[in-house]
Amino acid sequence: MKNLLLIEDDPIMGESLVQRFELEGFQVNWCRRLAEAAEALPAGFSAVISDVRLTDGLATHWFVDLPEAQRALPWFFLTGYGSVNDAIATVRAGAREYLTKPFDIERLVSMVQEASSPAALPPEEGVLGISPAMRRAEALVHKVAKQRVPVLLTGESGVGKEVAAQPSAASRCGRRHWRQRHEDLRAAGDQPQDAMGEDEEAADWQWVCSRGWCLS
């Protein structure tokens, strides 16, 4: 599960953001003061959303003095008192976005999702390809592979269904329930071909995948 650090001292805004991002699948750690956030940061987060003006200081001034590793996280700052100089300094220090209130919540959710998505991995780690379209497809495979349900992959021959169904593409968890599907296919009268000297488990896995299933 993605972890989000929220730094917000307004109870209404804070509660609203917590509820929305929990609906989006995030585990939210809500801090109301910079001192609390400083203690929480070392735990590691997928992204950080912070108000600028807090009761114990300006979050942007605190941010620029943080260690580089912590500033490398996707940071999103929200403020009702926008300052061009403050925004420039914050973005130069590594912040992803500096938004003024009222802001578009849908846009914020989209940016945070994108910043914390597996699609943001370096190109060399892509299994399906490095084009934007294939990166989006692989991000979807990673997301779906976490669900404990069978997934049907469809498409023309040669588009990469078996590659997408491999454990390496599906967050390395594709074999978790594939044996049940294997037994279901056999019970329905569908039989695999002989392995022809290949590793029997690998051959059975490929056979299950060829039936259009990536089992998480």
N, C-alpha and C positions, 0 to 999 in steps of 0.2 A: 504494500500500500504506500502511496506517496504521502510524505509528511510535509505539512505546511506550517511555517512559523508566522503567526499573525501578531503584530505589535500595534495595538489600538486601545486608547484609553476611553473612547466614547462607548458606553455600554450598548446603545442601540445599534450603532454601526458595527461594533464588534460582533454582537450576536447575529446580526444579519449576514455578515461575511462568514462566520463559522457555519451557520446553517447551510448557506449556499455551497461552500466548498466541501462540506461533508456529503452533500447530495451528489457532488461530482466525484466522490470516491476518495477524498483526501482525509487524512488524520490531521486535525488542526490542533496546534499548541498555541493557545491564546495568552499572550503576555500584555499586561496593561502599563508596564513601566520598562524603561531601558535597562534598569538593573536586572529585572527578571529575564529580559531577552538575552542579556550578556551571559547569564547562567545557563540558559537553554541552548544557545547557539552551538556549543561544542558537540551536542548530540547528533548534529547533522540533519539537514532538511533538503527537500526537493526544490523549495522556493521560499521566499520571504516576502510578505506584504507588510508594509509599515506606514503608519501615519507619520507625518513630519514633526508636528508640535505635540510633545508629550509632557506630562507633569514634571518629569525630571530632566528635561532637556530637548534639544533638537536632534531628531533621529539622523538627519543627514550629516550633521557635524560629527556625531558619534560614528556613523558608518565609515566616513573617510579615514578614520584612525584605526579601523579594524584590521586584523591581519589579512594579507592578500588572499589566503585560502578561503576565508569567510566572505570576503567581498566578491569572490568568484562565483558564489551562488547567484541564481536569478533573483534580484531584488526589485521590488515594485513599490514605489513611494506614492502616497496619497496625501494631498494637502488642500486646504481651503484657502491658503495664503500663498499662492504661487509666486516664486521669485525666479527671474531668468538666471541670475548669477548662481543661485542655490541649485537650480536644475542643472546647469552646465557643469558645475563642480561635482555634483553627485553622479551624473552620467559618466564624466571623465574618470571618476574613481571606480567605475564598474557597474553602476546600477543599470538594470535593464530598461526601466520606464519610470517616468516622473509624471504622475497624473494629477490634474486639478479637480477638485470636487465642485459640482456633482460630476461623477464619471459614469461611463457606460459599463455597467456590471458585466454584461455579456462579453464586451471586448476584454475586460480584465480577466474573466474566466478563461477565455480563449487564449490569451497571451500566457497565462500561468500554465495552462494545460500544455501548450506547445513547448514552453521552456523546460518543463519537467518530463517531456515525452521521450521514450526510447529513440525517437527519430532524431533527437539531438545528438546521438552518438557520433563519433568520428566516422567518416566514410569507410575507412578500412575495416570497421567492425560490422558493416552491413553484410548480411548473408544473401539477400535476394537481389541486391544491386545498389547503385549509388545515385540513381536519378531521383529527383523529388517524388515522382509517382511511386517508385519501388520502395523508397524510404517510408512513405505513408502506408504502403501495403504492409511492410514489415512491422511498423509500429502497431498496426491493427492486429497482426498475428500475435505479437507479444501480449497485447491486451486481452485478446480472446483466449489465449492459452492458459490464462490464470483462472478461467471459469471451469467448474467441475461438470461440464456438459459436453456431449459429442458435438462436433462442428463439421458441417458439410462444406467442402471446398469444391466449387464448380468452375468450369471454364473450358476453352478449347484445348485440344491436345497440344502439349508443348509449352503452355504458358507458365508452368512451374508449380503445379499443385503439389507434386511429391516433394519438391524442394521446400515449399512452405510448410509441409507436414512433418519435416524432419525435426527432431528435438532441438538441434542447434538454432533453427529458425523460430521455433515456438518456445522460446525462453528455456530451452533444454528440459522441458517437462512434458514432452509429447507422448512419452511411453507410459505415463503414469496409469492410464486406464485402458490402454489399447488392447490388452489381453481379453477384457470383457467383450469388446467389439469383435475380436477374433473369434471368440466362442459363439457370439450371436450370429456371425456370418456362417459359420460351420453348421449351426443348428438350423439355419434357413436353407441348407443344401448347397451353399457356395463353398467350393473347395479350392485351396491354393494348388498351384503346380508344384511338382517336385523341385526341391532346392537346387538340384544339379550340382552337388558338391559345395554350394555356398553355405555360409553360416546359417543354420536353420532359423534362429531367432531373427536375424537381419532380413532373411527372405520373407518370413511371415510378416514382419513389420512393413516391408515394401508392399506386400500383397494387400494388407489392410489399407495402406495409404492409397493404393491404386483404385480402391473402391470409393475414394472421394472423402475419406475421413481423416481428420487430424484430432486425435483423442488427447485431451488434457487430463 
